[in-house]
């Protein structure tokens, strides 16, 4: 079962979902697309499977976007990146523009994290991460993609709803006391 952490309370517009898995599943292999370049707004972005070489930038961005109590630590992130569960977006200077992670959830794919650097927020990077997660999930024959999102993160709820996610249930005190979440589903 996943233990979830609280979303970024400073700027929920820059992050979408953030959760923590309690145990890795090494046999879970994500068939990410080969690296590719896209133009989003005025930004040239390279999207690719995250590598351990990106770890220090990911950790730094993680601590910028999420509170000290909810940010993943370097050891956890390294484990997830090594397992191939993270996708990264790099700007033309090879700086991290954002990242996304997923986990197995029975036969489903669970989005554990989508984070976008504030300076890249609103240009379509989150949507591009979702497109890649959908493509990988289809290749893995997952029946659906799931996630939790804070009841207070209205922008993320709207973002996921517009993409095609629907609310399945409401989970009281999911992140912590008085911070509940919606469990959302995207059927494949």
Backbone as CSV, one residue per row, in Angstrom:
resi,resn,N_x,N_y,N_z,CA_x,CA_y,CA_z,C_x,C_y,C_z
1,UNK,0.836,-1.181,0.000,0.000,0.000,0.000,0.880,1.244,0.000
2,UNK,0.433,2.282,-0.622,1.181,3.529,-0.685,0.867,4.413,0.506
3,UNK,1.902,5.048,1.019,1.736,6.064,2.044,1.917,7.389,1.340
4,UNK,0.953,8.287,1.421,1.034,9.526,0.677,1.544,10.648,1.540
5,UNK,2.183,11.578,0.885,2.704,12.742,1.565,1.895,13.954,1.162
6,UNK,2.001,14.998,1.904,1.233,16.201,1.654,1.758,16.934,0.419
7,UNK,0.842,17.498,-0.353,1.228,18.274,-1.523,1.891,19.565,-1.103
8,UNK,2.524,20.191,-2.054,3.207,21.460,-1.835,2.211,22.500,-1.339
9,UNK,2.352,22.914,-0.104,1.430,23.881,0.453,1.792,25.302,0.056
10,UNK,3.022,25.533,-0.389,3.435,26.879,-0.774,2.854,27.281,-2.118
11,UNK,2.865,26.416,-3.108,2.409,26.760,-4.440,1.813,25.546,-5.126
12,UNK,0.524,25.259,-4.847,-0.088,24.080,-5.443,-0.215,24.185,-6.952
13,UNK,-0.005,25.369,-7.529,-0.086,25.508,-8.968,1.103,24.890,-9.670
14,UNK,2.196,24.692,-8.975,3.404,24.167,-9.600,3.531,22.662,-9.469
15,UNK,2.682,22.047,-8.704,2.762,20.603,-8.544,1.382,20.009,-8.744
16,UNK,1.354,18.753,-9.106,0.084,18.120,-9.376,-0.218,17.045,-8.346
17,UNK,0.594,16.027,-8.245,0.357,14.957,-7.281,1.681,14.553,-6.676
18,UNK,1.626,14.110,-5.438,2.878,13.754,-4.769,2.568,12.667,-3.749
19,UNK,3.125,11.495,-3.940,2.892,10.396,-3.030,4.187,9.655,-2.800
20,UNK,4.195,8.798,-1.790,5.383,8.017,-1.500,5.009,6.540,-1.390
21,UNK,5.698,5.713,-2.133,5.494,4.277,-2.025,6.334,3.773,-0.866
22,UNK,5.815,2.786,-0.158,6.547,2.265,0.987,7.504,1.148,0.598
23,UNK,7.308,0.547,-0.554,8.240,-0.496,-0.969,8.343,-0.532,-2.479
24,UNK,9.524,-0.779,-2.972,9.755,-0.842,-4.409,9.406,-2.227,-4.925
25,UNK,9.021,-2.286,-6.172,8.741,-3.545,-6.840,9.718,-3.648,-8.003
26,UNK,10.891,-4.261,-7.795,11.939,-4.259,-8.813,11.521,-4.863,-10.143
27,UNK,10.595,-5.832,-10.154,10.215,-6.474,-11.405,9.276,-5.614,-12.248
28,UNK,8.856,-4.489,-11.742,7.975,-3.565,-12.446,8.814,-2.722,-13.398
29,UNK,8.741,-3.007,-14.699,9.541,-2.314,-15.711,8.633,-1.395,-16.521
30,UNK,8.977,-0.117,-16.582,8.178,0.865,-17.311,8.738,1.011,-18.727
31,UNK,7.912,0.770,-19.746,8.386,0.913,-21.134,8.276,2.364,-21.622
32,UNK,9.112,3.247,-21.086,9.096,4.645,-21.507,9.478,4.756,-22.978
33,UNK,8.991,5.795,-23.631,9.372,6.092,-25.009,10.848,6.494,-25.041
34,UNK,11.510,6.349,-26.200,12.894,6.857,-26.312,12.895,8.371,-26.100
35,UNK,14.041,8.947,-25.757,14.102,10.399,-25.565,13.607,11.144,-26.811
36,UNK,12.904,12.242,-26.581,12.442,13.062,-27.700,12.383,14.520,-27.281
37,UNK,12.480,15.386,-28.276,12.429,16.826,-28.041,11.062,17.352,-28.451
38,UNK,10.562,18.302,-27.666,9.301,18.963,-27.998,9.453,20.457,-27.759
39,UNK,8.635,21.215,-28.444,8.591,22.653,-28.254,7.323,22.947,-27.464
40,UNK,7.462,23.466,-26.267,6.329,23.869,-25.441,6.447,25.360,-25.196
41,UNK,5.493,26.097,-25.727,5.543,27.550,-25.636,6.855,27.988,-26.287
42,UNK,7.690,28.730,-25.602,8.975,29.156,-26.171,10.119,28.274,-25.693
43,UNK,9.803,27.172,-25.056,10.831,26.329,-24.450,11.051,25.048,-25.232
44,UNK,12.305,24.748,-25.501,12.685,23.468,-26.093,12.935,22.499,-24.938
45,UNK,12.204,21.398,-24.916,12.259,20.443,-23.807,12.607,19.065,-24.344
46,UNK,13.479,18.344,-23.629,13.785,16.945,-23.932,13.148,16.111,-22.828
47,UNK,12.320,15.152,-23.217,11.680,14.249,-22.262,12.311,12.880,-22.426
48,UNK,12.687,12.295,-21.287,13.373,11.004,-21.322,13.232,10.286,-19.978
49,UNK,13.570,9.022,-19.980,13.625,8.262,-18.741,14.665,8.915,-17.843
50,UNK,14.316,9.089,-16.598,15.221,9.726,-15.642,16.408,8.804,-15.354
51,UNK,17.564,9.405,-15.187,18.785,8.661,-14.874,19.322,9.131,-13.527
52,UNK,20.135,8.313,-12.894,20.713,8.661,-11.599,21.518,9.959,-11.697
53,UNK,22.064,10.259,-12.868,22.810,11.507,-13.059,21.933,12.738,-12.815
54,UNK,20.613,12.588,-12.910,19.684,13.698,-12.669,19.321,13.855,-11.195
55,UNK,19.768,12.923,-10.366,19.317,12.858,-8.972,19.505,14.167,-8.212
56,UNK,20.669,14.772,-8.283,20.908,15.977,-7.472,19.965,17.104,-7.872
57,UNK,19.677,17.252,-9.164,18.728,18.279,-9.594,17.300,17.938,-9.171
58,UNK,16.952,16.667,-9.240,15.610,16.235,-8.821,15.422,16.513,-7.328
59,UNK,16.417,16.149,-6.526,16.335,16.376,-5.078,16.196,17.875,-4.795
60,UNK,16.973,18.693,-5.462,16.891,20.146,-5.250,15.503,20.677,-5.607
61,UNK,14.956,20.235,-6.750,13.624,20.690,-7.149,12.556,20.148,-6.211
62,UNK,12.726,18.919,-5.790,11.794,18.316,-4.830,11.686,19.182,-3.578
63,UNK,12.811,19.649,-3.086,12.815,20.463,-1.864,12.321,21.881,-2.123
64,UNK,12.419,22.359,-3.359,11.841,23.660,-3.702,10.322,23.589,-3.752
65,UNK,9.790,22.520,-4.327,8.355,22.424,-4.572,7.555,21.879,-3.407
66,UNK,8.172,21.050,-2.575,7.436,20.385,-1.509,7.999,20.776,-0.156
67,UNK,7.151,20.746,0.839,7.583,21.116,2.190,8.606,20.115,2.711
68,UNK,9.329,20.525,3.727,10.373,19.669,4.308,9.803,18.355,4.824
69,UNK,8.569,18.366,5.280,7.978,17.137,5.811,7.446,16.213,4.731
70,UNK,7.255,16.729,3.515,6.696,15.862,2.479,7.647,15.589,1.318
71,UNK,8.757,16.282,1.241,9.694,16.050,0.140,10.333,14.669,0.269
72,UNK,10.451,13.998,-0.849,11.131,12.710,-0.850,12.602,12.924,-0.539
73,UNK,13.201,11.968,0.150,14.640,12.080,0.405,15.418,11.484,-0.771
74,UNK,16.704,11.790,-0.810,17.554,11.382,-1.924,17.598,9.862,-2.083
75,UNK,17.623,9.130,-0.982,17.706,7.663,-1.066,16.460,7.083,-1.730
76,UNK,15.293,7.583,-1.351,14.055,7.105,-1.960,14.029,7.428,-3.450
77,UNK,14.354,8.674,-3.782,14.345,9.074,-5.181,15.338,8.267,-6.002
78,UNK,16.516,8.027,-5.456,17.506,7.224,-6.171,16.981,5.816,-6.429
79,UNK,16.317,5.238,-5.449,15.746,3.895,-5.614,14.709,3.877,-6.741
80,UNK,13.846,4.876,-6.755,12.794,4.941,-7.769,13.369,5.223,-9.164
81,UNK,14.346,6.109,-9.228,14.983,6.426,-10.508,15.740,5.198,-11.034
82,UNK,16.477,4.527,-10.166,17.211,3.321,-10.554,16.256,2.242,-11.048
83,UNK,15.073,2.162,-10.448,14.069,1.178,-10.860,13.400,1.568,-12.180
84,UNK,13.696,2.763,-12.700,13.147,3.178,-13.985,11.741,3.721,-13.930
85,UNK,11.320,4.204,-12.779,9.940,4.650,-12.599,9.727,6.139,-12.784
86,UNK,10.779,6.868,-13.107,10.658,8.322,-13.252,10.981,8.760,-14.675
87,UNK,10.255,9.757,-15.109,10.445,10.417,-16.378,10.900,11.829,-16.050
88,UNK,11.794,12.391,-16.862,12.320,13.725,-16.580,12.209,14.592,-17.827
89,UNK,12.027,15.888,-17.606,12.035,16.869,-18.688,13.209,17.808,-18.455
90,UNK,14.031,17.971,-19.479,15.214,18.828,-19.387,15.059,20.015,-20.323
91,UNK,15.492,21.188,-19.861,15.485,22.346,-20.749,16.729,22.307,-21.636
92,UNK,16.914,23.313,-22.468,18.041,23.299,-23.413,19.395,23.346,-22.734
93,UNK,19.437,23.729,-21.440,20.691,23.737,-20.666,20.856,22.476,-19.818
94,UNK,20.000,21.476,-20.059,19.979,20.218,-19.304,19.613,20.404,-17.838
95,UNK,18.903,21.479,-17.533,18.357,21.669,-16.181,16.985,21.002,-16.133
96,UNK,16.639,20.476,-14.972,15.360,19.790,-14.804,14.214,20.796,-14.866
97,UNK,13.290,20.574,-15.810,12.082,21.388,-15.910,10.948,20.737,-15.126
98,UNK,11.021,19.422,-14.967,9.993,18.696,-14.234,10.275,17.215,-14.260
99,UNK,9.460,16.471,-13.529,9.602,15.026,-13.485,8.281,14.394,-13.090
100,UNK,8.157,13.120,-13.395,6.947,12.367,-13.063,7.352,10.959,-12.672
101,UNK,6.607,10.376,-11.745,6.874,9.017,-11.301,5.599,8.202,-11.250
102,UNK,5.751,6.914,-11.371,4.593,6.035,-11.251,4.964,4.766,-10.511
103,UNK,3.950,4.077,-10.068,4.095,2.857,-9.273,3.064,1.830,-9.739
104,UNK,3.342,0.553,-9.518,2.302,-0.446,-9.760,1.266,-0.378,-8.642
105,UNK,0.009,-0.558,-8.995,-1.075,-0.625,-8.017,-1.977,-1.771,-8.463
106,UNK,-1.667,-2.959,-7.976,-2.320,-4.174,-8.473,-2.090,-4.241,-9.978
107,UNK,-3.149,-4.263,-10.780,-2.976,-4.274,-12.237,-2.996,-2.864,-12.824
108,UNK,-3.235,-1.875,-12.000,-3.294,-0.479,-12.444,-1.920,0.177,-12.374
109,UNK,-1.830,1.362,-12.958,-0.655,2.214,-12.830,-1.070,3.394,-11.955
110,UNK,-0.285,3.664,-10.946,-0.564,4.733,-9.989,0.450,5.856,-10.188
111,UNK,-0.023,7.061,-10.459,0.874,8.212,-10.593,1.272,8.651,-9.188
112,UNK,2.545,8.508,-8.890,3.031,8.854,-7.553,3.470,10.301,-7.454
113,UNK,3.783,10.909,-8.597,4.351,12.246,-8.523,4.372,12.873,-9.912
114,UNK,3.899,14.086,-10.008,4.163,14.945,-11.164,4.567,16.289,-10.589
115,UNK,5.744,16.752,-10.957,6.244,18.031,-10.444,6.836,18.827,-11.600
116,UNK,6.519,20.112,-11.638,6.993,20.992,-12.698,7.600,22.232,-12.050
117,UNK,8.806,22.572,-12.483,9.470,23.788,-11.995,8.540,24.974,-12.263
118,UNK,8.440,25.862,-11.316,7.512,26.992,-11.438,7.684,27.763,-12.737
119,UNK,8.901,27.950,-13.182,9.145,28.711,-14.414,8.646,27.986,-15.665
120,UNK,8.300,26.694,-15.558,7.775,25.927,-16.688,6.294,25.586,-16.497
121,UNK,5.690,26.069,-15.440,4.290,25.797,-15.152,3.392,26.470,-16.194
122,UNK,2.368,25.755,-16.625,1.382,26.326,-17.526,1.698,26.233,-19.009
123,UNK,2.771,25.552,-19.398,3.114,25.460,-20.824,2.771,24.098,-21.430
124,UNK,2.211,23.193,-20.646,1.812,21.892,-21.174,2.710,20.735,-20.781
125,UNK,3.666,20.984,-19.887,4.587,19.915,-19.499,3.878,18.818,-18.701
126,UNK,2.988,19.181,-17.800,2.222,18.176,-17.056,1.404,17.294,-17.986
127,UNK,0.799,17.907,-18.996,0.009,17.155,-19.979,0.923,16.199,-20.770
128,UNK,2.120,16.648,-21.090,3.064,15.786,-21.803,3.485,14.602,-20.934
129,UNK,3.697,14.851,-19.643,3.988,13.738,-18.732,2.830,12.744,-18.730
130,UNK,1.593,13.243,-18.648,0.436,12.343,-18.647,0.356,11.543,-19.940
131,UNK,0.618,12.172,-21.072,0.598,11.437,-22.347,1.599,10.279,-22.324
132,UNK,2.779,10.531,-21.784,3.803,9.484,-21.693,3.398,8.392,-20.714
133,UNK,2.787,8.764,-19.610,2.321,7.770,-18.644,1.220,6.915,-19.256
134,UNK,0.310,7.528,-19.999,-0.745,6.764,-20.678,-0.122,5.792,-21.680
135,UNK,0.821,6.259,-22.490,1.453,5.385,-23.492,2.141,4.196,-22.833
136,UNK,2.882,4.446,-21.757,3.560,3.344,-21.049,2.539,2.397,-20.424
137,UNK,1.463,2.940,-19.873,0.432,2.116,-19.226,-0.271,1.219,-20.227
138,UNK,-0.537,1.737,-21.418,-1.159,0.932,-22.473,-0.236,-0.223,-22.848
139,UNK,1.070,0.047,-22.986,2.034,-1.013,-23.311,2.090,-2.088,-22.229
140,UNK,1.794,-1.704,-20.981,1.816,-2.664,-19.874,0.456,-3.320,-19.659
141,UNK,-0.490,-3.034,-20.555,-1.838,-3.604,-20.480,-2.552,-3.295,-19.173
142,UNK,-2.287,-2.131,-18.613,-2.981,-1.716,-17.385,-4.414,-1.319,-17.745
143,UNK,-5.385,-1.704,-16.936,-6.767,-1.328,-17.237,-7.074,0.143,-16.952
144,UNK,-6.292,0.753,-16.046,-6.531,2.160,-15.727,-5.336,2.769,-15.016
145,UNK,-5.341,4.090,-14.972,-4.340,4.872,-14.253,-5.050,5.533,-13.088
146,UNK,-4.406,5.547,-11.941,-5.029,6.122,-10.749,-4.087,7.128,-10.095
147,UNK,-4.641,7.946,-9.227,-3.849,8.908,-8.461,-4.699,9.464,-7.333
148,UNK,-4.027,10.112,-6.410,-4.696,10.895,-5.370,-4.307,12.346,-5.575
149,UNK,-5.234,13.235,-5.293,-4.960,14.667,-5.381,-5.659,15.351,-4.213
150,UNK,-4.973,16.306,-3.621,-5.513,17.020,-2.472,-6.828,17.707,-2.824
151,UNK,-7.765,17.643,-1.912,-9.053,18.301,-2.126,-8.891,19.813,-2.284
152,UNK,-7.772,20.356,-1.837,-7.516,21.799,-1.905,-6.775,22.214,-3.173
153,UNK,-6.309,21.262,-3.946,-5.527,21.565,-5.135,-6.472,21.658,-6.343
154,UNK,-7.203,22.770,-6.403,-8.237,22.942,-7.415,-7.684,22.926,-8.834
155,UNK,-6.519,23.497,-9.010,-5.925,23.517,-10.346,-5.605,22.094,-10.812
156,UNK,-5.059,21.281,-9.917,-4.728,19.899,-10.289,-5.995,19.092,-10.547
157,UNK,-7.021,19.288,-9.739,-8.284,18.569,-9.950,-8.841,18.907,-11.330
158,UNK,-8.835,20.186,-11.667,-9.316,20.622,-12.986,-8.440,20.037,-14.093
159,UNK,-7.122,20.088,-13.911,-6.174,19.555,-14.894,-6.461,18.087,-15.182
160,UNK,-6.569,17.283,-14.127,-6.822,15.856,-14.315,-8.203,15.608,-14.919
161,UNK,-9.202,16.348,-14.475,-10.556,16.181,-15.021,-10.588,16.496,-16.506
162,UNK,-9.928,17.572,-16.909,-9.891,17.930,-18.329,-9.156,16.886,-19.158
163,UNK,-8.215,16.198,-18.556,-7.483,15.145,-19.262,-8.345,13.884,-19.413
164,UNK,-9.341,13.721,-18.561,-10.230,12.561,-18.639,-10.323,11.739,-17.373
165,UNK,-9.631,12.142,-16.311,-9.749,11.454,-15.031,-11.100,11.779,-14.405
166,UNK,-11.667,10.818,-13.679,-12.895,11.051,-12.934,-12.653,10.709,-11.470
167,UNK,-13.406,11.372,-10.608,-13.295,11.101,-9.173,-13.988,9.786,-8.873
168,UNK,-13.264,8.883,-8.234,-13.811,7.597,-7.825,-14.279,7.644,-6.382
169,UNK,-13.483,8.299,-5.522,-13.847,8.345,-4.105,-13.142,9.511,-3.419
170,UNK,-13.590,9.780,-2.230,-13.013,10.817,-1.382,-12.387,10.122,-0.183
171,UNK,-11.127,10.437,0.105,-10.411,9.782,1.196,-10.107,10.830,2.267
172,UNK,-10.841,10.756,3.356,-10.691,11.727,4.440,-9.329,11.586,5.122
173,UNK,-8.703,12.720,5.417,-7.413,12.781,6.116,-6.335,11.941,5.423
174,UNK,-6.371,11.916,4.125,-5.464,11.072,3.361,-4.001,11.478,3.530
175,UNK,-3.703,12.757,3.368,-2.325,13.236,3.485,-1.940,13.426,4.946
176,UNK,-2.837,14.004,5.691,-2.668,14.211,7.118,-4.021,14.688,7.646
177,UNK,-4.118,14.912,8.920,-5.381,15.373,9.493,-5.809,16.673,8.815
178,UNK,-7.065,16.727,8.418,-7.661,17.887,7.747,-7.105,18.153,6.347
179,UNK,-6.466,17.186,5.744,-6.030,17.309,4.354,-6.414,16.022,3.637
180,UNK,-7.606,16.041,3.097,-8.163,14.870,2.432,-7.825,14.895,0.955
181,UNK,-8.155,13.800,0.275,-7.815,13.676,-1.143,-8.939,13.015,-1.916
182,UNK,-8.930,13.298,-3.208,-9.779,12.575,-4.138,-8.930,11.491,-4.779
183,UNK,-9.518,10.316,-4.900,-8.895,9.222,-5.648,-9.509,9.294,-7.041
184,UNK,-8.664,9.516,-8.049,-9.142,9.699,-9.410,-8.665,8.561,-10.313
185,UNK,-9.479,8.278,-11.321,-9.232,7.145,-12.216,-9.314,7.603,-13.678
186,UNK,-8.399,7.057,-14.479,-8.414,7.267,-15.918,-8.475,5.884,-16.561
187,UNK,-9.613,5.504,-17.141,-9.696,4.167,-17.759,-8.946,4.118,-19.076
188,UNK,-8.311,2.982,-19.325,-7.575,2.804,-20.591,-8.348,1.884,-21.525
